[in-house]
């Protein structure tokens, strides 16, 4: 799994002008599911989302997690995170999980995330054309790949 985590003051996702999910202070997570991802990848990513210490403490250091601050989490599925442009300029998405399997995996991921926290968890719509609006706080943006553990 690949994710882009952005610390936000607020974020929202819309489809056809309708707001599906929105949060105040917290994390916007763009989520890409790879064809070799397993439940272990999902567990790793959930653990990282809930424990990344990227919010400031009273001394101005990044030392608090979204859990510590009681923030919100907005998850937006984004298969293009598995786009490969090493050859040419048109992305290949052959490393992304096929859509039918990815949707099931995504739904399990969301269930597991919601079970792991009491925080507000909002989401977009899988495979929809979405408009994402955010105010990146910092800006702070973190990239994670469960296969590379970076």
C-alpha positions as CSV (number, residue, x, y, z in Angstrom):
1,X,0.0,0.0,0.0
2,X,1.1,3.5,-0.7
3,X,-0.2,6.5,1.1
4,X,0.3,10.2,1.0
5,X,-0.5,11.7,4.4
6,X,-1.1,15.4,4.7
7,X,-1.5,17.3,8.0
8,X,-4.5,19.5,7.4
9,X,-6.4,22.3,9.1
10,X,-9.4,21.1,7.2
11,X,-10.2,18.8,4.2
12,X,-13.3,17.7,2.3
13,X,-14.1,15.3,-0.6
14,X,-16.9,15.8,-3.0
15,X,-18.5,13.9,-5.8
16,X,-20.8,15.7,-8.3
17,X,-21.0,18.7,-5.9
18,X,-22.1,16.6,-2.9
19,X,-19.8,16.5,0.1
20,X,-19.1,12.9,1.1
21,X,-16.6,13.5,3.8
22,X,-15.0,16.3,5.6
23,X,-12.8,16.9,8.6
24,X,-11.3,19.7,10.6
25,X,-7.8,19.4,12.0
26,X,-6.3,16.1,11.2
27,X,-5.0,13.9,8.4
28,X,-5.9,13.6,4.7
29,X,-4.7,10.2,3.5
30,X,-4.5,9.4,-0.2
31,X,-4.5,5.6,-0.4
32,X,-3.2,3.4,-3.2
33,X,-3.7,-0.4,-3.1
34,X,-1.1,-2.5,-4.9
35,X,-1.8,-5.9,-6.4
36,X,0.5,-7.7,-3.9
37,X,-1.0,-6.0,-0.8
38,X,-2.2,-8.1,2.1
39,X,-3.8,-7.7,5.5
40,X,-0.4,-7.2,7.0
41,X,0.1,-4.2,4.7
42,X,-3.2,-2.8,5.8
43,X,-2.4,-3.3,9.5
44,X,1.0,-1.6,9.0
45,X,-0.6,1.4,7.3
46,X,-3.4,1.8,9.9
47,X,-0.8,1.7,12.7
48,X,1.2,4.4,11.0
49,X,-1.8,6.7,10.3
50,X,-2.9,6.5,13.9
51,X,0.6,7.0,15.4
52,X,2.6,9.3,13.1
53,X,3.8,12.1,15.3
54,X,3.5,15.1,13.0
55,X,1.4,17.5,15.1
56,X,3.1,20.0,17.4
57,X,3.4,19.7,21.1
58,X,3.4,22.6,23.6
59,X,7.1,23.2,22.7
60,X,6.5,23.4,19.0
61,X,8.0,20.0,18.2
62,X,6.3,17.4,16.0
63,X,5.6,15.0,18.8
64,X,1.8,14.3,18.8
65,X,-0.2,12.0,16.6
66,X,-3.7,12.5,15.2
67,X,-4.9,10.2,18.1
68,X,-3.2,12.5,20.6
69,X,-4.9,15.6,19.3
70,X,-8.3,14.0,18.8
71,X,-8.2,14.9,15.1
72,X,-10.1,13.6,12.1
73,X,-9.0,11.3,9.3
74,X,-10.2,11.6,5.7
75,X,-9.3,8.6,3.5
76,X,-9.4,9.1,-0.3
77,X,-8.7,6.1,-2.5
78,X,-6.2,6.9,-5.3
79,X,-5.0,4.0,-7.5
80,X,-2.8,6.5,-9.4
81,X,-0.3,6.3,-6.5
82,X,0.8,3.0,-8.2
83,X,1.4,4.8,-11.5
84,X,4.7,3.9,-13.0
85,X,6.3,6.4,-15.4
86,X,9.8,4.9,-15.5
87,X,9.3,4.0,-19.2
88,X,7.8,6.8,-21.3
89,X,5.4,9.5,-20.1
90,X,2.1,7.7,-19.9
91,X,1.7,6.0,-16.5
92,X,1.3,2.2,-16.3
93,X,-1.0,1.1,-13.5
94,X,-0.1,-2.6,-13.8
95,X,1.1,-2.6,-10.1
96,X,-2.3,-1.4,-8.8
97,X,-4.7,-4.1,-7.5
98,X,-7.5,-4.8,-10.0
99,X,-10.6,-2.7,-9.3
100,X,-13.0,-5.4,-8.1
101,X,-10.4,-6.8,-5.7
102,X,-9.2,-3.4,-4.6
103,X,-12.7,-2.3,-3.7
104,X,-13.1,-5.3,-1.3
105,X,-9.7,-4.6,0.1
106,X,-10.5,-0.9,0.6
107,X,-13.8,-1.7,2.3
108,X,-11.9,-4.1,4.7
109,X,-9.3,-1.4,5.3
110,X,-12.0,1.1,6.2
111,X,-13.7,-1.4,8.6
112,X,-10.3,-2.1,10.3
113,X,-9.4,1.6,10.6
114,X,-12.8,2.5,12.1
115,X,-12.5,-0.5,14.6
116,X,-9.0,0.7,15.6
117,X,-10.0,4.2,16.7
118,X,-12.7,6.4,18.1
119,X,-11.6,9.3,16.0
120,X,-13.8,10.7,13.2
121,X,-13.0,8.8,10.1
122,X,-14.5,10.2,6.8
123,X,-14.0,8.9,3.3
124,X,-14.6,9.6,-0.4
125,X,-16.2,7.0,-2.8
126,X,-14.1,4.2,-4.2
127,X,-13.4,4.6,-7.9
128,X,-15.4,7.8,-8.2
129,X,-14.1,11.0,-9.8
130,X,-13.6,13.1,-6.7
131,X,-12.8,16.7,-5.9
132,X,-10.5,17.0,-2.9
133,X,-10.2,20.3,-1.1
134,X,-7.6,20.8,1.7
135,X,-5.7,23.3,3.7
136,X,-2.3,21.7,4.2
137,X,-1.1,22.7,7.6
138,X,2.7,23.4,7.6
139,X,2.8,22.2,4.9
140,X,3.5,18.7,6.2
141,X,3.3,15.8,3.7
142,X,4.6,12.2,4.4
143,X,4.9,9.4,1.9
144,X,4.6,5.8,3.1
145,X,4.9,2.5,1.2
146,X,4.1,-0.7,3.2
147,X,6.3,-2.8,0.9
148,X,9.4,-0.6,1.4
149,X,8.7,0.3,5.1
150,X,9.9,3.9,4.6
